[in-house]
Amino acid sequence: MSRNNDRDYIFLTWKDYKTRQRFVIGELSKNGKYQFEYKIDDVNRAIKNGFEPLIAFPNINEIYESYDVFPAFPSRLPDKRRKDIKEILAKYKLEKYDAFELLKKVEVNCQLIA
């Protein structure tokens, strides 16, 4: 996770299950709207090791943008309708449910494993 030019970034890694090598394959960022972009050099190295582009983001050369967080990411988070969601938010020092902020807290080591 990082901040640059008023954008918050979450870096996504992929780990080759055979070699255990990790690759930073992309970044999710937010500044008014969400952006997902593959890190081309790293993703090309990962592809040589078996990585396949994410179904939600099939073109590695495209920059994806949305005013809502991409559905591929909140699926990794606890549902905001859970009975214990207030306790979960408190654990991460969040006052309200915000998928991006929760991703930054929960997915500090976000990995996509083949």
C-alpha positions in Angstrom: 0.0 0.0 0.0 1.3 3.4 -0.9 0.3 7.0 -1.7 1.4 9.0 -4.7 0.0 12.1 -6.4 -3.1 12.0 -4.2 -3.9 8.4 -5.1 -3.9 5.5 -2.7 -2.4 2.4 -4.1 -2.7 -1.3 -3.2 -0.2 -3.5 -4.9 -1.4 -7.0 -5.9 1.1 -9.9 -5.8 0.9 -13.3 -7.4 2.8 -16.2 -6.0 3.9 -19.1 -8.2 2.9 -22.1 -6.1 5.8 -24.2 -7.5 8.7 -21.8 -6.9 7.0 -19.7 -4.2 8.4 -16.6 -6.1 6.2 -13.5 -5.8 5.4 -11.0 -8.6 3.8 -7.6 -8.2 1.3 -8.0 -11.0 -0.8 -4.9 -10.6 -2.0 -2.0 -8.6 -5.5 -0.9 -7.5 -5.7 2.8 -6.9 -8.3 5.4 -5.8 -8.7 9.1 -6.3 -12.3 9.9 -7.0 -12.6 6.8 -9.1 -10.9 3.4 -8.9 -8.2 2.2 -11.3 -6.7 -1.1 -11.9 -3.5 -1.4 -13.9 -1.1 -4.3 -14.5 2.6 -3.7 -13.8 3.6 -4.8 -17.4 7.2 -5.9 -16.8 6.3 -7.9 -13.7 3.2 -9.4 -15.1 5.1 -10.5 -18.2 7.6 -12.3 -16.0 4.7 -13.8 -14.0 3.0 -15.0 -17.3 6.3 -16.8 -18.1 5.8 -18.6 -14.8 2.2 -19.6 -15.3 0.2 -16.5 -14.3 -2.9 -15.9 -16.3 -4.5 -12.4 -16.5 -7.4 -12.0 -14.1 -10.9 -12.8 -15.5 -12.1 -9.3 -14.4 -9.1 -7.7 -16.1 -8.3 -9.8 -19.2 -6.2 -7.2 -21.2 -2.8 -6.6 -19.5 -2.3 -3.4 -21.5 -5.5 -1.7 -20.5 -6.1 0.7 -17.5 -9.5 -0.2 -16.0 -11.5 2.6 -14.4 -14.7 2.6 -12.4 -16.5 4.9 -10.0 -17.3 1.8 -7.8 -14.7 -0.6 -6.5 -14.3 -3.5 -8.9 -16.3 -6.6 -7.9 -13.2 -8.7 -7.9 -11.9 -7.0 -4.8 -14.8 -6.8 -2.3 -15.3 -10.5 -2.7 -12.2 -10.9 -0.6 -13.7 -8.9 2.2 -16.2 -9.8 5.0 -19.8 -9.0 3.9 -20.9 -5.7 5.3 -24.2 -7.4 6.4 -22.4 -9.7 8.8 -23.7 -9.5 12.4 -20.2 -8.9 13.7 -19.2 -6.3 11.1 -18.9 -3.5 13.7 -16.3 -5.6 15.6 -14.4 -6.2 12.4 -14.3 -2.5 11.5 -13.3 -1.7 15.1 -10.4 -4.2 14.9 -9.1 -2.3 11.8 -9.9 1.1 13.4 -12.5 2.0 10.8 -15.6 3.9 11.7 -17.7 2.9 8.6 -17.6 0.2 6.0 -15.4 1.3 3.1 -14.3 -1.5 0.8 -11.0 0.2 -0.3 -10.0 1.2 3.2 -10.8 -2.3 4.4 -8.8 -3.8 1.6 -5.8 -1.7 2.6 -6.1 -3.0 6.2 -7.0 -6.6 5.5 -5.1 -7.3 2.4 -1.8 -5.8 3.2 -0.3 -9.0 1.8 -2.9 -9.5 -0.9 -1.9 -12.5 -2.9 -3.3 -14.2 -5.9 -2.2 -17.8 -5.8 -2.2 -19.9 -8.9 
